[in-house]
Amino acid sequence: MTSATTPPAVDRPTPPGRPARGSGGRPLAVLAALGGQNLSLLGALALVLTVFGSLNENYLSWTNVQVIAEAATITGLLAVVQTVVIICGGLDISVGSQAGLASVVSAMAYTSAGSNAFAGMAAAVAVGVLVGLVNGLVIVYGRVNATIATLAGLAAYKGVAQLVSDGRAQGYVLGDPVFVFLGRGKIAGLPVMVWILIVVALAVHVLLKYTDLGRNLYAIGGNDTAARLAGIAINKYLVAVYALIGAVAALAGILLTARTGSGQPVSGSEGLELKAITAAALGGCALKGGKGGIGGTLLAVALLGALENGLTVEGINSFWQNVAQGSLLVVAVVIQQSRSGERAVGLPG
């Protein structure tokens, strides 16, 4: 009777994309989880912090770090929802104007309601959802390109904010404990504004990554025809996404009011749309849709905030901040195009 022999163990090659087993497996797994885009952002952020930290000893102080975080909160909120709409193949250029309109409404409603902070915030959110729905309905049922529709909204909502406020700051909320808490309060050493951003970002991250709703949004952005054939109600999703943008833009407007002490029709909200789109693109969102995540967007927000604060601390002309933001947006799009392997317009294949 022949005895069975166990074949010798054979080392099998590690499948592509899977970290090698052994002592180096865990670091490789961490790096793989972060992704090349996020690693690049972390490296750029570390470089910015190192450069400005060496130029000014107070730059990396805890006080200044909190200043950076507070200043980046409003941009962060808008960038988070901008990420959502870009993932599903859309765009919203009007978010800054929406935030300015909500800021004015929150302050004016606060005053009209006898210094009732919750009435002011409720009115702002209602207006935010309304303008978001208008954007969504125009894009979906008016069959207007998202860029054109929200570009029109950028001008229209800014004009409405200036009309209702007569072009001036409205209300005075620094005497209200609720607004003071939102704008200047702290929880566990972190500003309340930062906690609000964290909560919103986590909620949107869970929505995108762990729910059928999120998977459907990626499907819509990746291939809307296939998504429609799969039974996804694309029109309803898009209208809901723009309504969500309006609600979060209103929250950003409320925080702007709390931070400045009054409703601001333009000051503080102008240019936020460029920052939000730049952060989403830098964070890895494909502008054609179907790709992106909240983690990368938040890293990009941190990078933009650190860079802007460093330029301000060093007394560099604020106009260079606009140059830097525009340049970063172009760089992000160029990197996306090179990674996609698509032929550039006007160049031979």
The 8 nearest C-alpha neighbors of each residue, nearest first, counted from 0:
[[1, 2, 3, 4, 5, 6, 7, 8],
 [0, 2, 3, 4, 5, 6, 7, 8],
 [3, 1, 4, 0, 5, 6, 7, 8],
 [4, 2, 1, 5, 6, 0, 7, 8],
 [3, 5, 6, 2, 7, 1, 8, 0],
 [4, 6, 7, 3, 8, 2, 9, 1],
 [7, 5, 4, 8, 9, 3, 10, 2],
 [6, 8, 9, 5, 4, 10, 11, 3],
 [9, 7, 6, 10, 5, 11, 4, 12],
 [8, 10, 11, 7, 6, 12, 5, 13],
 [11, 9, 12, 8, 13, 7, 20, 19],
 [10, 12, 9, 13, 14, 8, 19, 20],
 [13, 11, 14, 10, 15, 19, 9, 17],
 [12, 14, 19, 11, 15, 17, 18, 20],
 [15, 13, 17, 12, 16, 18, 19, 11],
 [16, 14, 17, 13, 18, 12, 19, 31],
 [15, 17, 14, 18, 31, 13, 19, 28],
 [18, 16, 15, 14, 19, 13, 28, 31],
 [19, 17, 24, 27, 28, 20, 16, 13],
 [20, 18, 24, 13, 17, 21, 23, 27],
 [21, 19, 24, 18, 22, 23, 13, 25],
 [20, 22, 24, 23, 19, 25, 18, 26],
 [21, 23, 24, 20, 25, 26, 19, 27],
 [22, 24, 21, 25, 26, 27, 20, 19],
 [25, 23, 20, 19, 27, 18, 21, 22],
 [24, 26, 28, 27, 23, 29, 22, 18],
 [27, 25, 29, 28, 24, 23, 30, 22],
 [28, 26, 30, 24, 29, 25, 18, 31],
 [27, 29, 25, 31, 26, 30, 18, 24],
 [30, 28, 26, 32, 27, 31, 25, 33],
 [31, 29, 27, 33, 32, 28, 26, 34],
 [30, 32, 28, 34, 29, 33, 27, 35],
 [31, 33, 29, 30, 34, 28, 27, 35],
 [34, 32, 30, 31, 37, 29, 38, 35],
 [35, 33, 31, 32, 36, 37, 38, 30],
 [34, 36, 38, 37, 39, 33, 31, 30],
 [37, 35, 39, 38, 34, 283, 40, 282],
 [36, 38, 40, 39, 35, 34, 295, 33],
 [37, 39, 41, 35, 40, 36, 42, 34],
 [40, 38, 42, 36, 37, 41, 35, 43],
 [41, 39, 37, 43, 42, 38, 44, 36],
 [42, 40, 38, 44, 39, 43, 45, 37],
 [41, 43, 39, 45, 40, 44, 38, 46],
 [42, 44, 40, 46, 45, 41, 39, 47],
 [45, 43, 41, 47, 302, 46, 42, 40],
 [46, 44, 42, 48, 43, 47, 49, 41],
 [45, 47, 43, 49, 44, 48, 50, 42],
 [48, 46, 44, 50, 49, 45, 51, 43],
 [49, 47, 45, 46, 51, 52, 50, 44],
 [50, 48, 52, 46, 47, 51, 45, 53],
 [51, 49, 47, 53, 52, 48, 46, 54],
 [50, 52, 54, 53, 48, 49, 309, 55],
 [53, 51, 49, 55, 58, 54, 50, 48],
 [52, 54, 50, 51, 55, 49, 56, 48],
 [53, 55, 51, 52, 50, 56, 313, 58],
 [56, 54, 52, 57, 58, 53, 51, 313],
 [55, 57, 58, 52, 53, 54, 59, 60],
 [58, 56, 60, 55, 59, 63, 52, 62],
 [57, 59, 52, 55, 56, 60, 63, 51],
 [60, 58, 57, 52, 64, 61, 63, 56],
 [61, 59, 57, 62, 63, 58, 64, 56],
 [60, 62, 64, 63, 65, 59, 58, 66],
 [63, 61, 65, 60, 64, 66, 59, 57],
 [62, 64, 66, 65, 60, 61, 58, 67],
 [65, 63, 61, 67, 66, 62, 60, 68],
 [66, 64, 68, 63, 62, 67, 69, 61],
 [65, 67, 63, 69, 64, 68, 70, 62],
 [68, 66, 64, 70, 65, 69, 304, 71],
 [69, 67, 65, 71, 66, 70, 72, 64],
 [70, 68, 66, 72, 71, 67, 65, 193],
 [69, 71, 67, 68, 72, 66, 73, 304],
 [70, 72, 68, 74, 69, 304, 73, 75],
 [73, 71, 75, 69, 74, 70, 193, 196],
 [74, 72, 251, 76, 75, 71, 77, 70],
 [75, 73, 77, 71, 72, 76, 275, 78],
 [76, 74, 72, 78, 73, 77, 71, 300],
 [77, 75, 79, 73, 78, 74, 196, 72],
 [76, 78, 74, 79, 75, 80, 275, 81],
 [77, 79, 275, 81, 75, 76, 80, 279],
 [80, 78, 82, 76, 81, 77, 75, 293],
 [81, 79, 83, 82, 77, 78, 244, 84],
 [80, 82, 78, 84, 83, 79, 77, 85],
 [83, 81, 79, 80, 85, 279, 84, 78],
 [84, 82, 80, 86, 81, 85, 87, 79],
 [83, 85, 89, 81, 87, 86, 82, 90],
 [86, 84, 89, 88, 82, 87, 288, 90],
 [87, 85, 288, 289, 83, 84, 88, 290],
 [86, 220, 88, 216, 84, 219, 288, 85],
 [87, 89, 288, 220, 85, 86, 287, 84],
 [90, 88, 85, 84, 87, 145, 91, 288],
 [89, 91, 85, 84, 145, 146, 92, 81],
 [92, 90, 149, 93, 94, 81, 146, 145],
 [91, 93, 149, 272, 150, 94, 153, 90],
 [92, 94, 153, 149, 152, 96, 91, 95],
 [95, 93, 97, 96, 272, 92, 248, 98],
 [96, 94, 271, 272, 268, 98, 97, 93],
 [95, 97, 157, 99, 98, 93, 153, 156],
 [96, 98, 94, 100, 95, 99, 248, 101],
 [97, 99, 252, 248, 101, 95, 96, 249],
 [100, 98, 264, 96, 102, 268, 97, 101],
 [99, 101, 160, 97, 103, 102, 98, 264],
 [102, 100, 123, 249, 104, 252, 98, 99],
 [103, 101, 252, 262, 99, 105, 253, 256],
 [102, 104, 262, 100, 106, 101, 105, 263],
 [103, 105, 101, 107, 123, 106, 102, 108],
 [106, 104, 119, 123, 102, 120, 108, 103],
 [107, 105, 262, 109, 170, 103, 104, 108],
 [106, 108, 104, 110, 109, 105, 170, 103],
 [109, 107, 119, 111, 105, 110, 106, 104],
 [110, 108, 119, 114, 106, 115, 107, 112],
 [109, 111, 114, 107, 108, 113, 112, 170],
 [110, 112, 108, 113, 109, 107, 114, 115],
 [113, 111, 109, 110, 115, 114, 108, 118],
 [112, 114, 110, 111, 115, 109, 108, 116],
 [113, 115, 110, 109, 112, 116, 111, 175],
 [114, 116, 109, 118, 112, 113, 117, 119],
 [117, 115, 119, 118, 109, 114, 120, 177],
 [116, 118, 120, 119, 115, 121, 109, 177],
 [119, 117, 121, 115, 116, 120, 109, 122],
 [120, 118, 105, 109, 108, 116, 122, 117],
 [119, 121, 117, 123, 105, 122, 118, 124],
 [122, 120, 118, 124, 123, 119, 117, 125],
 [121, 123, 125, 119, 120, 124, 118, 126],
 [122, 124, 101, 105, 120, 126, 121, 104],
 [123, 125, 127, 249, 121, 126, 246, 122],
 [126, 124, 122, 128, 127, 123, 121, 129],
 [125, 127, 129, 123, 124, 128, 122, 130],
 [128, 126, 245, 124, 249, 246, 129, 130],
 [127, 129, 245, 246, 242, 131, 125, 126],
 [130, 128, 126, 132, 127, 131, 125, 133],
 [131, 129, 133, 132, 127, 128, 126, 134],
 [132, 130, 242, 245, 241, 128, 134, 133],
 [131, 133, 242, 135, 129, 130, 134, 136],
 [132, 134, 130, 136, 131, 135, 137, 129],
 [135, 133, 131, 137, 132, 136, 138, 130],
 [136, 134, 238, 132, 138, 241, 133, 137],
 [135, 137, 139, 133, 140, 138, 134, 132],
 [136, 138, 141, 134, 135, 140, 139, 133],
 [139, 137, 143, 135, 142, 136, 141, 145],
 [140, 138, 136, 142, 137, 141, 135, 234],
 [139, 141, 142, 136, 137, 138, 143, 135],
 [140, 142, 137, 143, 138, 139, 136, 144],
 [143, 141, 138, 140, 139, 144, 137, 136],
 [144, 142, 138, 141, 148, 145, 137, 147],
 [143, 145, 147, 146, 148, 138, 142, 149],
 [146, 144, 148, 147, 138, 90, 149, 89],
 [145, 147, 149, 144, 148, 150, 90, 91],
 [148, 146, 150, 144, 145, 149, 151, 143],
 [149, 147, 145, 151, 150, 146, 143, 144],
 [148, 150, 152, 93, 151, 92, 91, 146],
 [151, 149, 153, 147, 152, 148, 92, 146],
 [152, 150, 149, 148, 153, 154, 155, 147],
 [151, 153, 149, 155, 150, 93, 154, 156],
 [154, 152, 93, 150, 151, 96, 155, 156],
 [153, 155, 157, 152, 151, 156, 158, 150],
 [154, 156, 152, 158, 157, 153, 151, 159],
 [157, 155, 159, 158, 96, 152, 154, 153],
 [156, 158, 96, 160, 154, 155, 159, 153],
 [159, 157, 155, 161, 156, 160, 162, 154],
 [158, 160, 156, 162, 161, 157, 163, 155],
 [161, 159, 100, 157, 264, 158, 162, 163],
 [160, 162, 166, 158, 164, 159, 165, 163],
 [161, 163, 159, 165, 164, 160, 158, 166],
 [164, 162, 160, 165, 161, 159, 166, 103],
 [163, 165, 166, 161, 162, 167, 160, 169],
 [166, 164, 162, 161, 167, 163, 160, 168],
 [165, 167, 161, 164, 162, 264, 168, 160],
 [168, 166, 165, 164, 169, 264, 263, 161],
 [167, 169, 263, 262, 261, 264, 164, 170],
 [170, 168, 262, 261, 106, 167, 107, 103],
 [171, 169, 106, 261, 107, 262, 110, 172],
 [170, 172, 261, 260, 173, 169, 106, 174],
 [171, 173, 260, 174, 175, 261, 178, 170],
 [172, 174, 260, 175, 179, 171, 178, 257],
 [173, 175, 172, 176, 179, 171, 178, 260],
 [174, 176, 172, 173, 177, 178, 179, 116],
 [177, 175, 179, 178, 180, 174, 173, 172],
 [178, 176, 180, 179, 175, 181, 116, 117],
 [179, 177, 257, 181, 180, 176, 175, 182],
 [178, 180, 176, 182, 177, 181, 183, 173],
 [179, 181, 184, 177, 178, 183, 182, 176],
 [182, 180, 178, 179, 191, 184, 183, 257],
 [181, 183, 258, 257, 179, 180, 178, 184],
 [182, 184, 180, 179, 181, 190, 185, 258],
 [185, 183, 180, 191, 190, 181, 182, 179],
 [186, 184, 190, 191, 189, 188, 187, 183],
 [185, 187, 188, 189, 191, 190, 184, 194],
 [188, 186, 189, 185, 190, 191, 194, 184],
 [187, 189, 186, 185, 190, 191, 184, 65],
 [188, 190, 185, 186, 187, 191, 193, 194],
 [191, 189, 185, 192, 193, 184, 186, 194],
 [192, 190, 185, 194, 193, 184, 181, 186],
 [191, 193, 195, 190, 194, 181, 69, 72],
 [194, 192, 196, 195, 191, 190, 72, 197],
 [193, 195, 197, 191, 196, 192, 198, 190],
 [196, 194, 192, 198, 193, 197, 199, 191],
 [195, 197, 193, 199, 194, 198, 200, 76],
 [196, 198, 194, 200, 195, 199, 201, 193],
 [199, 197, 195, 201, 196, 200, 202, 194],
 [200, 198, 202, 196, 201, 197, 203, 195],
 [201, 199, 197, 203, 202, 198, 196, 204],
 [202, 200, 204, 198, 203, 199, 197, 205],
 [201, 203, 199, 205, 204, 200, 198, 206],
 [202, 204, 206, 200, 205, 201, 207, 199],
 [205, 203, 201, 207, 206, 202, 293, 200],
 [204, 206, 202, 208, 209, 203, 207, 201],
 [207, 205, 203, 213, 204, 210, 208, 209],
 [213, 208, 206, 204, 205, 209, 203, 210],
 [207, 209, 205, 206, 204, 213, 210, 214],
 [208, 210, 205, 206, 207, 213, 211, 214],
 [211, 209, 212, 213, 206, 208, 207, 214],
 [210, 212, 214, 213, 215, 209, 206, 207],
 [213, 211, 215, 210, 214, 216, 206, 207],
 [207, 212, 214, 216, 215, 210, 206, 211],
 [215, 213, 211, 217, 216, 212, 218, 207],
 [214, 216, 218, 212, 213, 217, 211, 219],
 [217, 215, 87, 213, 219, 218, 214, 220],
 [218, 216, 289, 220, 214, 215, 219, 87],
 [217, 219, 215, 221, 216, 220, 226, 222],
 [220, 218, 223, 216, 87, 217, 226, 222],
 [221, 219, 87, 289, 288, 88, 217, 218],
 [220, 222, 289, 218, 219, 288, 217, 223],
 [223, 221, 225, 224, 219, 220, 218, 226],
 [222, 224, 219, 226, 225, 227, 220, 221],
 [223, 225, 227, 226, 222, 228, 219, 229],
 [224, 226, 228, 227, 222, 223, 229, 218],
 [227, 225, 223, 229, 224, 228, 219, 231],
 [228, 226, 224, 231, 230, 229, 225, 223],
 [227, 229, 225, 230, 226, 224, 231, 223],
 [230, 228, 226, 227, 231, 225, 224, 232],
 [229, 231, 227, 228, 232, 226, 233, 225],
 [230, 232, 227, 233, 226, 229, 215, 228],
 [233, 231, 235, 234, 230, 236, 227, 226],
 [232, 234, 236, 235, 231, 237, 227, 219],
 [235, 233, 237, 236, 232, 139, 238, 140],
 [236, 234, 238, 237, 233, 232, 239, 240],
 [235, 237, 239, 233, 234, 238, 240, 232],
 [236, 238, 240, 234, 239, 235, 233, 241],
 [237, 239, 135, 235, 241, 240, 236, 132],
 [240, 238, 242, 236, 237, 241, 235, 243],
 [241, 239, 243, 237, 242, 238, 236, 244],
 [242, 240, 131, 244, 243, 135, 238, 239],
 [241, 243, 131, 132, 128, 239, 245, 244],
 [244, 242, 240, 246, 241, 245, 239, 247],
 [243, 245, 241, 247, 242, 246, 80, 248],
 [244, 246, 127, 131, 128, 242, 248, 243],
 [245, 247, 128, 127, 249, 243, 124, 244],
 [246, 248, 250, 249, 244, 245, 251, 243],
 [249, 247, 98, 251, 245, 250, 246, 244],
 [248, 250, 252, 127, 101, 246, 124, 247],
 [251, 249, 247, 253, 252, 248, 254, 246],
 [250, 252, 248, 254, 73, 249, 253, 98],
 [253, 251, 98, 102, 249, 255, 101, 250],
 [254, 252, 250, 256, 102, 255, 251, 249],
 [255, 253, 257, 251, 256, 252, 258, 250],
 [254, 256, 252, 258, 253, 257, 259, 251],
 [255, 257, 261, 262, 253, 254, 259, 102],
 [258, 256, 182, 254, 178, 260, 255, 259],
 [257, 259, 182, 255, 256, 260, 254, 183],
 [260, 258, 256, 261, 257, 255, 262, 182],
 [259, 261, 173, 172, 257, 256, 258, 171],
 [262, 260, 171, 256, 170, 169, 259, 172],
 [261, 263, 103, 102, 169, 106, 256, 168],
 [262, 264, 168, 103, 265, 266, 102, 99],
 [265, 263, 99, 160, 103, 161, 100, 266],
 [266, 264, 268, 269, 263, 99, 267, 157],
 [267, 265, 268, 263, 269, 264, 99, 168],
 [266, 268, 269, 265, 263, 255, 99, 271],
 [269, 267, 95, 99, 265, 271, 266, 270],
 [270, 268, 271, 265, 95, 267, 266, 96],
 [269, 271, 272, 273, 268, 95, 274, 267],
 [270, 272, 95, 274, 273, 269, 268, 275],
 [271, 273, 95, 275, 270, 274, 92, 94],
 [274, 272, 276, 271, 275, 270, 277, 92],
 [273, 275, 271, 277, 272, 276, 278, 74],
 [276, 274, 78, 272, 278, 277, 273, 77],
 [275, 277, 279, 273, 278, 274, 280, 272],
 [278, 276, 328, 274, 280, 275, 279, 281],
 [279, 277, 299, 281, 275, 276, 300, 280],
 [278, 280, 282, 296, 276, 82, 277, 281],
 [281, 279, 284, 277, 282, 283, 278, 331],
 [282, 280, 278, 331, 283, 279, 299, 277],
 [281, 283, 295, 296, 279, 280, 299, 278],
 [282, 284, 291, 281, 280, 295, 285, 36],
 [285, 283, 291, 280, 290, 279, 286, 282],
 [284, 286, 288, 287, 290, 283, 291, 280],
 [285, 287, 288, 284, 85, 280, 88, 86],
 [288, 286, 285, 88, 289, 220, 85, 86],
 [289, 287, 88, 220, 86, 285, 87, 286],
 [288, 290, 221, 220, 217, 86, 87, 218],
 [289, 291, 285, 284, 86, 288, 217, 292],
 [292, 290, 284, 283, 86, 285, 82, 289],
 [293, 291, 294, 295, 296, 284, 82, 283],
 [292, 294, 296, 295, 204, 297, 79, 200],
 [295, 293, 297, 296, 292, 298, 282, 37],
 [294, 296, 282, 298, 297, 293, 37, 292],
 [295, 297, 282, 279, 293, 299, 294, 298],
 [298, 296, 300, 294, 299, 295, 293, 301],
 [299, 297, 301, 295, 300, 296, 302, 294],
 [298, 300, 302, 278, 296, 297, 301, 282],
 [301, 299, 297, 303, 302, 298, 278, 75],
 [300, 302, 304, 298, 299, 303, 305, 297],
 [303, 301, 299, 44, 305, 300, 304, 306],
 [304, 302, 306, 300, 301, 305, 307, 299],
 [303, 305, 301, 307, 71, 302, 306, 67],
 [306, 304, 302, 308, 303, 307, 301, 309],
 [305, 307, 309, 303, 304, 308, 302, 310],
 [308, 306, 304, 310, 309, 305, 303, 320],
 [307, 309, 311, 305, 310, 306, 312, 304],
 [310, 308, 312, 306, 311, 307, 51, 305],
 [309, 311, 313, 315, 307, 308, 312, 306],
 [310, 312, 308, 314, 309, 313, 315, 307],
 [313, 311, 309, 314, 310, 308, 58, 315],
 [312, 314, 310, 311, 315, 309, 55, 54],
 [315, 313, 311, 312, 310, 316, 317, 309],
 [314, 316, 310, 313, 311, 317, 319, 312],
 [315, 317, 318, 319, 314, 311, 320, 310],
 [318, 316, 319, 320, 315, 311, 321, 310],
 [317, 319, 320, 316, 321, 322, 315, 323],
 [320, 318, 322, 317, 321, 316, 323, 315],
 [321, 319, 323, 318, 317, 322, 324, 307],
 [322, 320, 324, 319, 323, 318, 325, 317],
 [321, 323, 319, 325, 320, 324, 326, 318],
 [322, 324, 320, 326, 321, 325, 319, 327],
 [325, 323, 321, 327, 326, 322, 320, 328],
 [324, 326, 328, 322, 327, 323, 321, 329],
 [325, 327, 323, 329, 328, 324, 322, 330],
 [326, 328, 330, 324, 329, 325, 331, 323],
 [329, 327, 277, 331, 325, 326, 330, 324],
 [328, 330, 326, 332, 327, 331, 333, 325],
 [329, 331, 327, 333, 328, 332, 334, 326],
 [332, 330, 328, 281, 334, 329, 333, 280],
 [331, 333, 335, 329, 334, 330, 336, 328],
 [332, 334, 330, 336, 335, 331, 329, 337],
 [335, 333, 337, 331, 332, 336, 330, 338],
 [336, 334, 332, 338, 333, 337, 339, 331],
 [335, 337, 333, 339, 334, 338, 332, 341],
 [336, 338, 334, 340, 335, 339, 333, 341],
 [339, 337, 335, 340, 336, 334, 341, 333],
 [340, 338, 336, 341, 337, 335, 334, 342],
 [339, 341, 337, 338, 336, 342, 335, 343],
 [342, 340, 339, 343, 336, 337, 338, 348],
 [341, 343, 348, 344, 340, 346, 347, 336],
 [342, 344, 346, 341, 345, 336, 348, 347],
 [345, 343, 346, 342, 347, 341, 348, 336],
 [344, 346, 343, 347, 342, 348, 341, 336],
 [345, 347, 344, 343, 348, 342, 341, 340],
 [348, 346, 345, 342, 343, 344, 341, 340],
 [347, 342, 346, 343, 341, 345, 344, 340]]
